[in-house]
Amino acid sequence: MTDLSVRIGALTLANPVMPASGTFGEGMARALDLDRLGAFVTKTITRELRLGNPLPRVAETAGGMLNSIGIPSQGVAHFLEHTLPFFAAYAPPLIASISAPTAEGFASLAAALSVPGVAAIEANISCPNLEADGQAFAMREASTGAAVRALRTATALPLWVKLTPNVGEIAPVARAAEDAGADALVVANTILALSIDIETFRPRLGNVLGGLSGPAIKPIVLRQVWQCARAVRIPVIGCGGISDAADAVEYLLAGASAVQVGTASFRDPTVMVGIIAGLDRFCERHDLPRLADLTGAMRTEETDEPELAWVSPVA
């Protein structure tokens, strides 16, 4: 039997498949066996109550989806009183995704959520930084380092840092997060994009700009995962356009230790369970006893040995 377990710093996951923040909630228990997942990642939590952005918030595009949800949140108290007890009934570790407009705000929120039942903090530093004229923390090495250092002093929990793909060079930002104390990187959030209705001449989203997700962004984020994995020593979690087990294998080969699935779950709520099963079949077909051996196994040199060219599409 294939060993699908992976290690993300101090955490051992039964398998590398988990939801992306903002795409998963308690209602998913009606669609799939939650104990099959490697981990749970919550909807992003903010300190204050948030209603989110104006409607419409979602627009379909070729090969993906635009969203401008605006991180609606019911706040810390609701998470502690309702969300945390719900997920306590299941085996996978719970990762609390958080967002704040300042480094101090991130630290305060991480401290408030460092409670029993939360296995790790995922800091979404791809959100606007009020201390830098609204630019995302993860667009600059300095602001990334400042936010992560504040978070590191505020919590002893494993700290995962979610980066933005909207940056010219992602590797220096990844190194800044690692140097400041991150235990893992999540690469990456959505790509800033625009869609216009040519009949009304208006943007398709109420907030004008939104984040592009889905298969269209996979080659871009896959490249960024490869660059980050080469630049840091901490684990990288790939997130962007993963729809099936073949996509997940690509991310692992590029250097990811685990993957997060988002947009595909809107089309098929059971897709994560299917990806886990597909990874098991892939390993069995290629006589791989450990899925973790795929991480970083992409071959860039030529070989004349057929037995070494074992990577093939997942059935």
C-alpha positions as CSV (number, residue, x, y, z in Angstrom):
1,M,0.0,0.0,0.0
2,T,1.3,3.5,-0.9
3,D,2.3,5.8,1.9
4,L,0.5,9.1,1.0
5,S,1.6,10.9,4.1
6,V,3.6,14.1,3.9
7,R,5.4,16.4,6.4
8,I,4.8,20.1,6.5
9,G,7.3,21.2,9.1
10,A,6.2,19.8,12.4
11,L,2.9,18.5,11.0
12,T,2.4,15.1,9.4
13,L,-0.6,15.0,7.1
14,A,-2.2,11.7,6.0
15,N,-2.1,12.9,2.4
16,P,-1.1,16.1,0.7
17,V,-4.6,17.3,-0.4
18,M,-6.4,20.1,1.3
19,P,-8.8,22.9,0.4
20,A,-7.7,26.4,-0.4
21,S,-8.9,29.1,2.0
22,G,-12.2,30.7,1.0
23,T,-13.4,27.6,-0.9
24,F,-14.3,25.3,2.0
25,G,-16.7,25.3,5.0
26,E,-18.8,23.1,7.3
27,G,-21.3,22.5,4.6
28,M,-18.8,20.3,2.6
29,A,-19.5,17.6,5.2
30,R,-22.7,16.9,3.3
31,A,-20.8,16.2,0.1
32,L,-17.7,14.2,1.1
33,D,-16.0,12.3,3.9
34,L,-14.0,15.1,5.6
35,D,-11.7,12.6,7.3
36,R,-10.3,11.7,3.9
37,L,-8.6,15.1,3.5
38,G,-5.0,15.8,4.5
39,A,-6.0,19.0,6.4
40,F,-8.7,21.6,6.7
41,V,-8.0,25.2,5.8
42,T,-10.7,27.6,7.0
43,K,-12.3,30.5,5.3
44,T,-10.0,33.5,6.0
45,I,-10.7,35.0,9.4
46,T,-10.4,38.7,10.2
47,R,-10.5,40.4,13.6
48,E,-13.6,42.4,12.6
49,L,-16.9,41.5,11.0
50,R,-16.7,42.0,7.3
51,L,-19.5,42.0,4.7
52,G,-17.3,41.6,1.7
53,N,-17.3,43.4,-1.7
54,P,-20.2,44.7,-3.7
55,L,-22.1,42.4,-6.1
56,P,-21.5,40.8,-8.5
57,R,-18.6,39.0,-6.8
58,V,-17.9,36.1,-9.3
59,A,-17.5,36.0,-13.1
60,E,-16.7,33.0,-15.2
61,T,-13.9,33.3,-17.7
62,A,-12.3,30.9,-20.3
63,G,-10.4,28.4,-18.3
64,G,-11.1,29.8,-14.9
65,M,-13.1,32.2,-12.6
66,L,-12.8,35.7,-11.4
67,N,-13.8,36.5,-7.9
68,S,-13.8,39.6,-5.8
69,I,-15.4,38.3,-2.6
70,G,-13.7,40.7,-0.3
71,I,-13.0,38.3,2.6
72,P,-16.4,38.3,4.3
73,S,-15.8,37.2,7.9
74,Q,-17.9,36.6,11.0
75,G,-14.9,37.4,13.2
76,V,-12.8,35.7,15.9
77,A,-15.6,35.0,18.4
78,H,-17.7,33.1,15.8
79,F,-14.7,31.0,14.8
80,L,-13.9,30.0,18.4
81,E,-17.6,29.4,19.3
82,H,-18.8,27.6,16.1
83,T,-16.1,26.7,13.5
84,L,-13.5,25.3,15.9
85,P,-15.9,22.9,17.7
86,F,-17.3,21.6,14.4
87,F,-14.0,20.6,13.0
88,A,-12.8,19.1,16.3
89,A,-15.0,16.1,15.5
90,Y,-12.7,15.2,12.5
91,A,-9.2,13.8,12.3
92,P,-7.4,16.1,9.9
93,P,-5.5,19.1,11.4
94,L,-7.3,22.5,11.2
95,I,-5.3,25.4,9.6
96,A,-6.7,28.8,10.5
97,S,-6.3,31.3,7.6
98,I,-6.1,34.9,8.7
99,S,-5.9,38.3,7.2
100,A,-5.2,41.8,8.6
101,P,-4.4,45.2,7.2
102,T,-1.2,45.8,9.4
103,A,1.6,43.7,10.7
104,E,0.4,44.4,14.2
105,G,-3.1,43.3,13.3
106,F,-1.7,40.0,11.9
107,A,0.2,39.4,15.2
108,S,-2.9,40.1,17.4
109,L,-5.1,37.8,15.3
110,A,-2.5,35.0,15.3
111,A,-2.3,35.3,19.1
112,A,-6.0,35.1,19.5
113,L,-6.3,32.0,17.4
114,S,-3.4,30.1,19.0
115,V,-5.7,27.9,20.9
116,P,-6.1,24.1,21.3
117,G,-7.7,22.6,18.1
118,V,-5.8,25.0,15.7
119,A,-2.8,23.1,14.2
120,A,-1.3,25.9,12.3
121,I,-1.8,29.5,11.2
122,E,-2.0,30.4,7.5
123,A,-1.2,34.1,7.1
124,N,-2.7,35.5,3.9
125,I,-0.2,38.3,3.3
126,S,-1.4,38.8,-0.2
127,C,-4.0,41.1,1.2
128,P,-3.6,44.9,1.1
129,N,-1.2,46.5,3.6
130,L,-2.5,49.8,4.9
131,E,1.1,50.7,6.0
132,A,2.2,50.6,2.3
133,D,-0.6,52.4,0.5
134,G,-2.6,49.3,0.1
135,Q,0.0,47.2,-1.7
136,A,-0.1,43.6,-0.7
137,F,2.4,42.6,2.0
138,A,3.8,39.9,-0.2
139,M,4.7,42.3,-3.0
140,R,7.8,43.5,-1.2
141,E,10.5,41.7,0.7
142,A,10.6,44.3,3.5
143,S,6.8,44.2,4.2
144,T,6.8,40.4,4.0
145,G,9.6,40.2,6.5
146,A,7.9,42.7,8.9
147,A,4.6,40.8,8.8
148,V,6.1,37.4,9.3
149,R,8.4,38.6,12.1
150,A,5.3,40.1,13.9
151,L,3.4,36.8,13.4
152,R,6.4,34.7,14.6
153,T,6.6,36.6,17.9
154,A,2.9,36.2,18.4
155,T,2.4,32.5,18.0
156,A,4.3,29.2,18.7
157,L,2.0,27.4,16.2
158,P,3.4,26.4,12.8
159,L,3.2,29.4,10.5
160,W,2.3,29.0,6.9
161,V,2.6,32.1,4.8
162,K,0.5,32.6,1.6
163,L,2.2,34.6,-1.1
164,T,0.7,36.6,-4.0
165,P,1.6,35.7,-7.6
166,N,1.3,39.4,-8.5
167,V,5.0,40.1,-8.1
168,G,7.8,40.3,-10.6
169,E,10.2,38.1,-8.6
170,I,8.7,35.7,-6.1
171,A,11.8,33.9,-4.9
172,P,13.2,36.9,-2.9
173,V,9.8,37.3,-1.2
174,A,9.8,33.6,-0.4
175,R,13.3,33.9,1.1
176,A,12.2,36.9,3.2
177,A,9.3,34.9,4.6
178,E,11.6,32.0,5.5
179,D,14.2,34.3,7.1
180,A,11.5,35.9,9.2
181,G,10.3,32.6,10.6
182,A,7.8,31.0,8.3
183,D,7.5,27.2,8.6
184,A,6.0,26.8,5.1
185,L,4.9,28.8,2.1
186,V,1.6,28.6,0.2
187,V,2.1,29.5,-3.4
188,A,0.0,31.2,-4.4
189,N,-3.2,33.3,-4.2
190,T,-5.1,34.5,-7.3
191,I,-3.8,36.6,-10.2
192,L,-5.2,40.1,-10.4
193,A,-7.4,40.4,-13.5
194,L,-10.3,42.2,-15.2
195,S,-13.3,41.1,-17.3
196,I,-15.7,43.5,-19.1
197,D,-19.3,43.0,-20.3
198,I,-19.2,44.4,-23.9
199,E,-23.0,44.8,-23.9
200,T,-23.2,47.1,-20.9
201,F,-19.6,48.4,-21.1
202,R,-19.3,47.7,-17.4
203,P,-16.9,45.4,-15.5
204,R,-18.3,42.0,-14.7
205,L,-17.3,42.4,-11.0
206,G,-18.8,45.0,-8.7
207,N,-15.3,45.8,-7.4
208,V,-14.0,46.1,-11.0
209,L,-10.8,44.0,-10.4
210,G,-10.8,40.5,-9.1
211,G,-8.6,37.4,-8.7
212,L,-8.3,34.9,-11.5
213,S,-8.2,31.2,-10.4
214,G,-8.7,27.9,-12.1
215,P,-6.8,25.9,-14.8
216,A,-5.8,29.1,-16.7
217,I,-3.3,30.1,-13.9
218,K,-1.8,26.7,-13.3
219,P,1.3,27.0,-15.6
220,I,2.1,30.4,-14.0
221,V,1.8,29.3,-10.4
222,L,3.5,26.0,-11.1
223,R,6.5,28.0,-12.3
224,Q,6.4,30.0,-9.1
225,V,6.3,26.9,-7.0
226,W,9.4,25.6,-8.7
227,Q,11.2,28.9,-8.2
228,C,10.2,29.1,-4.5
229,A,11.1,25.5,-3.8
230,R,14.6,26.1,-5.3
231,A,15.0,29.3,-3.2
232,V,14.0,28.1,0.3
233,R,14.5,25.1,2.6
234,I,11.0,25.1,4.1
235,P,8.1,23.2,2.5
236,V,6.1,24.8,-0.3
237,I,2.3,24.1,-0.7
238,G,1.1,24.5,-4.3
239,C,-2.2,26.2,-5.0
240,G,-3.5,27.2,-8.4
241,G,-5.6,25.5,-11.0
242,I,-5.5,22.0,-9.5
243,S,-8.4,20.0,-11.0
244,D,-7.2,16.4,-10.9
245,A,-4.5,14.1,-9.7
246,A,-2.3,14.8,-12.7
247,D,-2.2,18.5,-11.8
248,A,-1.3,17.6,-8.2
249,V,1.6,15.4,-9.5
250,E,2.9,18.3,-11.5
251,Y,3.0,20.5,-8.4
252,L,4.8,17.8,-6.4
253,L,7.4,17.2,-9.2
254,A,8.0,21.0,-9.3
255,G,8.8,21.0,-5.6
256,A,5.6,21.2,-3.6
257,S,5.1,19.0,-0.6
258,A,1.3,19.4,-0.6
259,V,-1.4,21.0,-2.6
260,Q,-4.5,23.1,-2.1
261,V,-7.7,22.8,-4.2
262,G,-10.1,25.7,-4.7
263,T,-12.0,26.5,-7.9
264,A,-12.4,22.9,-8.9
265,S,-14.4,22.2,-5.7
266,F,-17.1,24.7,-6.9
267,R,-17.7,22.5,-10.0
268,D,-17.4,19.1,-8.1
269,P,-17.4,19.2,-4.3
270,T,-16.0,15.7,-4.2
271,V,-12.9,16.5,-6.4
272,M,-10.4,16.4,-3.5
273,V,-11.3,12.8,-2.6
274,G,-10.9,12.0,-6.3
275,I,-7.5,13.6,-6.4
276,I,-6.4,11.6,-3.3
277,A,-7.5,8.3,-5.0
278,G,-5.8,9.3,-8.2
279,L,-2.5,10.0,-6.4
280,D,-2.7,6.5,-4.9
281,R,-3.3,4.9,-8.3
282,F,-0.4,6.9,-9.8
283,C,2.0,5.7,-7.2
284,E,0.8,2.1,-7.6
285,R,1.2,2.2,-11.3
286,H,4.8,3.5,-11.0
287,D,5.8,1.3,-8.1
288,L,6.3,4.2,-5.8
289,P,6.1,3.2,-2.1
290,R,6.0,6.8,-0.9
291,L,4.2,9.8,-2.5
292,A,6.6,12.2,-0.7
293,D,9.4,10.9,-3.0
294,L,7.7,12.8,-5.9
295,T,8.5,16.2,-4.3
296,G,11.1,18.0,-6.4
297,A,11.6,14.9,-8.6
298,M,11.2,16.8,-12.0
299,R,14.0,15.7,-14.3
300,T,15.7,18.5,-16.3
301,E,18.6,16.4,-17.5
302,E,18.4,14.0,-20.5
303,T,18.5,10.3,-19.8
304,D,18.9,7.2,-22.0
305,E,17.5,5.0,-19.3
306,P,13.8,4.3,-20.0
307,E,13.2,3.1,-16.5
308,L,14.0,6.6,-15.2
309,A,11.4,8.3,-17.4
310,W,8.5,7.0,-15.4
311,V,6.4,10.1,-15.1
312,S,3.2,9.9,-17.2
313,P,-0.3,11.4,-17.1
314,V,-2.6,10.1,-14.4
315,A,-5.4,7.9,-15.6
